[in-house]
C-alpha cells in the first residue's frame, strides 16, 4: 500500500441495465444506499475506520478528512457521490460496545438524475484507467456467489422501464416476484418477552407522568432463524422494490429500508425528513371512506400523535439551528404512505453557515443532531438513561446513523430503522421501536412494533 489515496470516476454513458441501481445488489457483501432505483453500490474494501464511545462521529470525521485531504482525485462527473466515497454505520449509543465504522470500497457504481458513473478507489501504485475500473467491476459481479434467480427482485421505474446507466451483466435484470416463504423459518423473542416489553412501556409512561421527560422511544428485538440461509442481497433487492420511498441500506451485515433521513448535505444545503406518529395500514380494513381519509382522521387528527411529532421536529431544528443561516420546515406535517404503515412526516431544509471558518461536514452535523427525539426521546440525557434501564438491549447500529459521504462534504445519512443485523449465515436480529408519550398504551405500542417488523419479515420470506 502506498501513502497516496487515488480515485478515478468515469461516466457510464451509453450503457444500460434493467432495474436501476438495485440491479447491482447481487452480492451479500455489497455496500448499498438506494432510493427510487438511484443511489450508490460499493464492492470490496480498501480501508476501514472503527470507533466506539461519545466521540465516534468526530473521530471518524477527522479520519476521513485526513484521508481525502491529499487524495489524487480524477473525476469527470462531479456529482454528489463521485470521487472518494465511504459508506458508514454508527452505533446508536455512546455506551454501546458495537463498533461504529466507515468503509472505503474498491469500486462504487452510482446512479442519479438519469446519469450513472463508476469509481475505482485504490492505494496501489498501478494504472488507474477506465479499463481497469470496468475490469474491477466485472470481477466483482462475475464472482457473485449466487446469481440472481428469476424470482429475485430488480426494481424498475414506475412505468416498468429499465433505468439507464451501467455495465450489462448476466446476473442482473430479473423481474419482480414474491420470494417463496422461507422453509423452516422460526421467530423468537429477543432481549425481552412481549409481556416484559409492555411492562417497560408502562414503566416509561409512569416516568413521563412524573414530569421527568416528555417522550421516550423504546425498542425491542426478535430473532429469525432461517435454515436455508439469510442472504443480504436478496433482502436488499426486496426492500428496494417494495419500499421505493424509503432509503434501502446495507453496510457490513446491517440491512434495512428507512423512511427517516437524519441529514442530507449537498453543497451548503442540508435537508432532513422527520417522522413521529405511526398508524398500521391494516387498521383501515373495514373502515368507512378511503384509506387515506382514515389515516388523516386517525393519525393527523390525534393530539397524542401530533404532540409526539412536534417534539421530534423541535428536537431536530433546535440542534440544527447553530449550523444554519436559514431554515424552513412544514407548518403542518404530511402523511407519508408506506406499504405497511402511515407516518406523520415533516421535511426540514436549511442553508448551512460557516462555523469556525468552514461549512460543517456531514459527520459534524450528525454529532450535533444524534440522537434525535424521534429515536431517543426528550430530554435526551434522561431518555437515554431510561432506555438503558428499561430495554435490556444494546441496540448496536439500530437507530444509529447509516449512509455515505464524499470528499466534497456531500452525503446522505438516514436513521437505521426498519432494519436488522445478520448475525450468522442462518440468523438475523430484527429491531423496531415506538415513541412513548403520556397516553401511550402498551398493547397498542406492541402492535406497532409488529407493523414495523413487517418490511424485514416480508423481505426475509417470513409470514407476518
C-alpha positions in Angstrom: 0.0 0.0 0.0 1.4 3.4 -0.9 0.7 6.6 1.0 -1.4 8.0 -1.8 -5.1 7.5 -1.9 -6.2 7.7 -5.6 -9.7 7.6 -7.2 -11.0 7.7 -10.8 -14.6 8.4 -11.6 -15.9 7.9 -15.2 -19.3 8.2 -16.7 -21.2 5.1 -17.9 -22.8 6.9 -20.8 -24.4 4.7 -23.4 -24.5 1.6 -21.2 -27.9 0.4 -19.8 -29.0 -2.0 -17.2 -32.6 -3.0 -16.3 -33.8 -2.2 -12.8 -31.5 0.8 -11.9 -29.1 0.7 -9.0 -30.7 -2.3 -7.3 -29.7 -4.4 -10.2 -26.2 -4.3 -8.8 -27.2 -5.8 -5.5 -26.0 -9.3 -6.4 -23.5 -10.0 -3.6 -24.2 -10.4 0.1 -21.2 -8.2 0.9 -22.4 -5.3 -1.2 -22.4 -1.8 0.4 -25.7 -0.2 -0.5 -27.7 3.1 -0.4 -30.6 3.3 -2.8 -34.0 5.0 -3.2 -36.2 5.1 -6.3 -33.6 3.0 -8.2 -30.9 5.6 -7.7 -28.1 5.7 -5.2 -24.7 4.0 -4.7 -23.5 0.4 -4.6 -20.0 -0.4 -3.3 -17.8 -3.5 -3.7 -14.7 -4.6 -1.9 -12.8 -2.8 0.9 -9.5 -0.9 0.8 -9.9 1.0 4.0 -11.8 0.9 7.3 -12.1 3.1 10.4 -13.8 1.9 13.6 -14.5 3.7 16.9 -16.7 3.4 20.0 -17.8 6.0 22.6 -19.1 9.5 22.6 -16.5 10.9 20.2 -17.1 8.3 17.4 -18.6 10.8 14.9 -15.8 13.4 15.4 -13.1 10.7 15.3 -14.5 9.3 12.0 -14.7 12.9 10.6 -11.1 13.5 11.4 -10.0 10.2 9.9 -12.0 10.8 6.7 -10.9 14.4 6.2 -7.2 13.4 6.7 -7.6 10.6 4.2 -9.1 12.7 1.4 -7.0 15.8 2.1 -4.1 14.8 -0.2 -6.0 12.3 -2.3 -5.2 12.1 -6.0 -8.8 12.5 -7.5 -9.8 12.3 -11.1 -13.5 13.0 -11.5 -15.1 13.9 -14.8 -18.6 13.5 -13.5 -18.6 15.8 -10.4 -21.9 14.9 -8.8 -22.6 14.1 -5.1 -21.3 10.6 -4.5 -18.5 10.8 -7.1 -14.8 10.8 -6.3 -13.7 9.4 -2.9 -16.7 7.8 -1.1 -17.1 5.9 2.2 -20.1 4.0 3.5 -20.8 4.2 7.2 -22.8 2.8 10.1 -22.7 4.1 13.6 -23.8 2.7 16.9 -26.9 4.3 18.4 -25.4 4.8 21.9 -22.2 6.3 23.1 -22.1 3.4 25.6 -22.5 0.6 23.1 -19.8 -2.0 22.6 -20.7 -2.1 18.9 -18.0 -0.6 16.7 -19.1 2.3 14.5 -17.4 2.2 11.1 -16.6 3.9 7.9 -15.7 1.6 4.9 -13.9 2.7 1.8 -14.8 0.3 -1.1 -12.7 -0.6 -4.1 -15.5 0.0 -6.6 -18.6 2.3 -6.5 -21.4 2.4 -9.0 -23.6 5.4 -8.8 -27.0 6.4 -10.4 -28.5 9.9 -10.1 -30.8 12.0 -12.2 -30.5 9.7 -15.3 -26.7 9.8 -15.0 -24.5 6.9 -14.0 -20.9 6.5 -13.1 -18.2 4.2 -11.9 -15.5 5.0 -9.4 -12.4 2.9 -8.7 -10.5 3.7 -5.4 -7.0 2.4 -4.6 -3.9 2.8 -2.6 -1.9 0.8 -5.1 0.6 2.4 -7.4 -0.6 0.6 -10.6 -2.5 2.2 -13.5 -5.9 3.7 -12.9 -8.0 3.9 -16.1 -11.5 3.4 -17.3 -10.4 0.0 -18.5 -9.1 -1.0 -15.0 -12.3 0.3 -13.4 -14.6 -1.7 -15.7 -12.5 -4.8 -15.3 -12.7 -4.5 -11.5 -16.5 -4.1 -11.6 -16.8 -7.1 -13.9 -14.6 -9.1 -11.5 -16.9 -8.3 -8.5 -20.1 -9.0 -10.5 -18.8 -12.2 -12.1 -17.7 -13.6 -8.7 -21.1 -13.1 -7.2 -21.5 -16.4 -5.2 -25.2 -16.9 -6.1 -26.5 -15.5 -9.4 -29.8 -13.7 -9.1 -32.7 -16.1 -9.8 -35.7 -15.4 -11.9 -37.8 -14.9 -8.7 -35.5 -12.3 -7.3 -36.1 -8.6 -7.3 -34.6 -5.9 -9.5 -36.9 -2.9 -9.4 -37.7 -0.9 -12.5 -39.2 2.5 -12.5 -42.9 3.1 -12.0 -43.5 2.8 -15.8 -41.7 -0.5 -15.8 -38.8 0.8 -17.8 -35.2 -0.1 -17.3 -33.1 2.7 -15.8 -30.1 4.0 -17.8 -26.6 3.5 -16.8 -24.2 0.6 -16.2 -22.5 -2.4 -17.5 -24.8 -5.2 -18.7 -24.3 -8.4 -16.8 -26.0 -11.8 -16.9 -26.6 -11.7 -13.1 -28.8 -8.6 -13.2 -32.2 -7.7 -14.7 -34.6 -10.2 -13.1 -38.2 -9.4 -12.7 -40.1 -8.7 -9.5 -41.9 -11.7 -8.0 -42.6 -12.5 -4.4 -40.0 -14.6 -2.6 -41.1 -18.1 -1.6 -41.8 -18.5 2.1 -38.5 -19.4 3.9 -38.6 -23.1 4.6 -38.4 -24.0 8.3 -38.0 -20.4 9.4 -38.6 -19.7 13.1 -39.1 -16.4 15.0 -38.2 -15.9 18.7 -38.4 -13.0 21.1 -35.1 -11.3 21.8 -34.0 -9.5 24.9 -37.5 -9.1 26.4 -40.6 -11.2 26.1 -43.7 -9.3 24.8 -45.1 -9.1 28.3 -41.9 -7.8 29.7 -41.6 -5.2 26.9 -45.2 -4.0 27.6 -44.2 -3.7 31.3 -41.3 -1.5 30.1 -43.7 0.7 28.1 -45.9 1.1 31.2 -42.9 2.0 33.3 -41.9 4.6 30.7 -45.3 6.2 30.7 -45.2 6.3 34.5 -41.9 8.2 34.3 -43.3 10.6 31.8 -46.2 11.4 34.1 -43.8 12.4 36.9 -42.6 15.2 34.6 -39.1 13.8 34.3 -39.3 13.7 30.5 -41.8 14.3 27.7 -41.1 11.4 25.3 -39.3 8.1 25.4 -38.5 5.8 22.5 -38.4 2.1 23.4 -37.0 -0.6 21.1 -37.4 -4.3 21.1 -35.8 -7.1 19.1 -36.8 -10.5 17.7 -34.5 -13.2 16.2 -35.3 -15.1 13.0 -33.6 -18.4 12.2 -33.7 -19.4 8.5 -32.2 -22.8 7.8 -31.9 -22.1 4.1 -29.7 -19.1 4.8 -30.0 -15.3 5.2 -28.8 -13.6 2.1 -28.3 -9.9 2.3 -28.5 -9.3 -1.5 -32.0 -10.9 -1.7 -33.2 -8.9 1.3 -31.9 -5.6 -0.2 -33.5 -6.1 -3.6 -36.8 -7.0 -2.0 -36.7 -3.9 0.2 -35.7 -1.6 -2.6 -38.6 -2.9 -4.7 -41.3 -2.9 -2.0 -40.3 0.3 -0.3 -39.2 2.7 -3.0 -40.0 5.8 -0.9 -37.5 4.6 1.7 -33.8 4.6 1.7 -32.6 1.0 1.4 -29.2 0.5 3.1 -26.7 -2.3 3.5 -23.4 -1.9 5.5 -21.5 -4.8 6.9 -24.4 -7.0 7.8 -26.8 -4.2 8.7 -29.7 -4.1 6.3 -33.0 -2.2 6.1 -35.1 0.4 4.5 -35.5 3.6 6.5 -38.2 6.2 5.9 -36.3 8.8 8.0 -33.5 11.0 6.8 -31.3 12.3 9.6 -29.3 14.6 7.4 -28.7 15.0 3.6 -26.0 17.5 2.6 -25.4 18.8 -0.9 -23.1 21.8 -1.1 -24.4 24.2 1.6 -27.9 22.8 1.6 -28.9 20.4 4.3 -32.2 18.5 4.4 -33.9 16.1 6.8 -37.1 14.1 7.0 -38.6 13.7 10.5 -41.1 11.0 11.3 -43.1 10.6 14.5 -46.6 9.2 14.7 -47.5 5.8 13.2 -50.6 4.0 12.1 -50.8 0.4 10.8 -52.4 0.3 7.4 -54.2 -2.9 8.4 -56.2 -0.9 10.8 -58.1 0.8 7.9 -59.7 -2.5 6.8 -63.4 -2.3 7.1 -63.4 1.4 7.9 -65.6 4.0 6.1 -64.1 6.1 3.4 -60.8 5.8 1.6 -57.7 4.5 3.5 -56.1 7.9 3.2 -59.2 9.6 4.7 -58.9 7.1 7.6 -55.2 8.0 8.1 -56.0 11.7 8.0 -58.7 11.3 10.6 -57.0 8.9 13.0 -53.3 9.9 12.6 -53.3 13.6 11.7 -56.3 14.2 14.0 -54.7 12.6 17.0 -53.5 15.0 19.7 -51.1 12.3 21.0 -49.6 11.6 17.6 -49.2 15.3 16.8 -47.6 16.0 20.2 -45.1 13.2 19.6 -44.4 14.6 16.1 -43.9 18.2 17.4 -41.4 17.0 20.0 -39.4 15.3 17.2 -39.4 18.4 14.9 -38.3 20.7 17.8 -35.5 18.4 18.7 -34.0 18.4 15.2 -34.5 22.1 14.4 -33.1 23.2 17.8 -29.9 21.2 17.2 -29.5 22.2 13.6 -30.1 26.0 14.2 -26.5 26.8 15.2 -25.2 25.5 11.9 -27.8 27.3 9.7 -28.3 30.8 8.4 -31.8 30.0 7.2 -34.2 27.1 7.9 -37.7 26.2 7.0 -40.0 23.3 7.9 -43.5 22.3 7.0 -46.1 24.2 9.1 -48.2 21.1 9.1 -46.9 17.5 9.0 -47.9 15.5 5.9 -48.9 11.8 5.8 -46.2 9.6 4.4 -47.8 6.5 2.9 -45.8 3.3 3.0 -46.9 -0.3 2.2 -47.0 -1.2 5.9 -47.8 2.0 7.8 -48.7 5.7 7.6 -46.5 8.2 9.3 -46.8 11.8 10.2 -43.8 13.4 8.4 -42.1 16.8 8.0 -39.3 17.9 5.8 -36.8 20.4 7.1 -34.4 22.4 4.8 -31.5 24.5 6.0 -28.8 26.6 4.4 -25.6 25.9 6.2 -23.4 28.7 7.6 -19.7 28.6 8.2 -18.7 27.6 11.7 -15.1 28.4 12.7 -14.3 29.3 9.1 -15.7 26.3 7.3 -19.1 24.7 6.4 -19.8 21.8 8.8 -19.3 18.3 7.5 -22.0 15.6 7.5 -20.4 13.9 10.4 -20.1 17.2 12.4 -23.8 17.7 11.9 -24.6 14.1 12.9 -22.5 14.6 16.1 -24.8 17.6 16.9 -28.1 16.0 15.8 -27.9 12.4 17.1 -29.8 11.1 18.9 -33.0 13.0 18.0 -36.2 12.8 19.9 -37.6 10.6 17.1 -35.3 7.7 18.2 -34.4 8.5 21.8 -36.8 10.9 23.5 -36.6 14.2 25.2 -34.7 15.4 27.2 -32.0 13.3 25.6 -30.0 12.5 28.7 -32.9 11.5 30.8 -34.4 9.4 27.9 -31.1 7.8 27.2 -30.6 6.7 30.8 -34.2 5.3 30.9 -33.7 3.4 27.7 -30.7 1.6 29.2 -32.7 0.8 32.3 -35.8 -0.5 30.6 -34.8 -2.0 27.2 -32.2 -4.6 28.5 -30.8 -4.3 25.0 -27.7 -3.0 23.3 -29.2 -1.5 20.2 -25.9 -1.7 18.3 -26.3 0.1 15.0 -30.2 0.1 15.2 -31.5 3.7 15.2 -27.9 4.9 14.6 -26.8 6.9 11.5 -26.2 4.9 8.3 -25.3 6.2 4.9 -22.4 7.6 2.9 -20.2 10.7 2.4 -17.8 12.0 -0.2 -14.7 14.2 -0.2 -16.6 17.4 -1.2 -18.7 17.2 2.0 -21.8 15.8 0.4 -23.6 12.9 1.9 -26.8 11.2 2.9 -27.4 9.7 6.4 -30.6 8.0 7.4 -31.5 6.6 10.7 -31.2 2.8 10.7 -34.8 1.9 11.1 -36.9 -0.9 9.7 -33.8 -3.0 9.7 -31.9 -5.9 11.0 -28.4 -7.2 11.7 -27.4 -10.5 10.1 -25.6 -12.3 12.9 -24.8 -15.6 11.2 -25.5 -17.4 7.9 -28.8 -18.5 9.3 -29.8 -16.0 11.9 -30.9 -12.3 11.8 -31.9 -10.0 14.6 -34.7 -7.5 13.8 -35.4 -4.3 15.6 -38.4 -2.0 16.0 -39.1 0.9 18.3 -42.0 3.1 19.4 -42.3 6.7 20.7 -43.9 6.6 24.1 -45.7 9.7 25.5 -48.3 10.3 28.1 -51.4 8.3 26.9 -49.4 5.5 25.2 -51.0 2.1 25.7 -48.6 -0.9 26.0 -50.8 -3.2 23.8 -51.0 -0.6 21.0 -47.3 0.0 21.1 -46.6 -3.7 20.9 -48.8 -3.9 17.8 -47.0 -1.0 16.3 -43.7 -2.8 16.6 -45.1 -5.8 14.6 -46.2 -3.4 11.9 -42.6 -2.0 11.8 -41.1 -5.5 11.7 -43.2 -6.3 8.6 -40.8 -4.9 5.9 -38.0 -7.1 7.1 -40.2 -10.2 7.7 -41.6 -9.9 4.2 -38.1 -9.5 2.7 -36.8 -12.5 4.6 -39.7 -14.6 3.3 -41.3 -14.9 6.7 -45.1 -14.6 7.1 -46.2 -11.7 9.4 
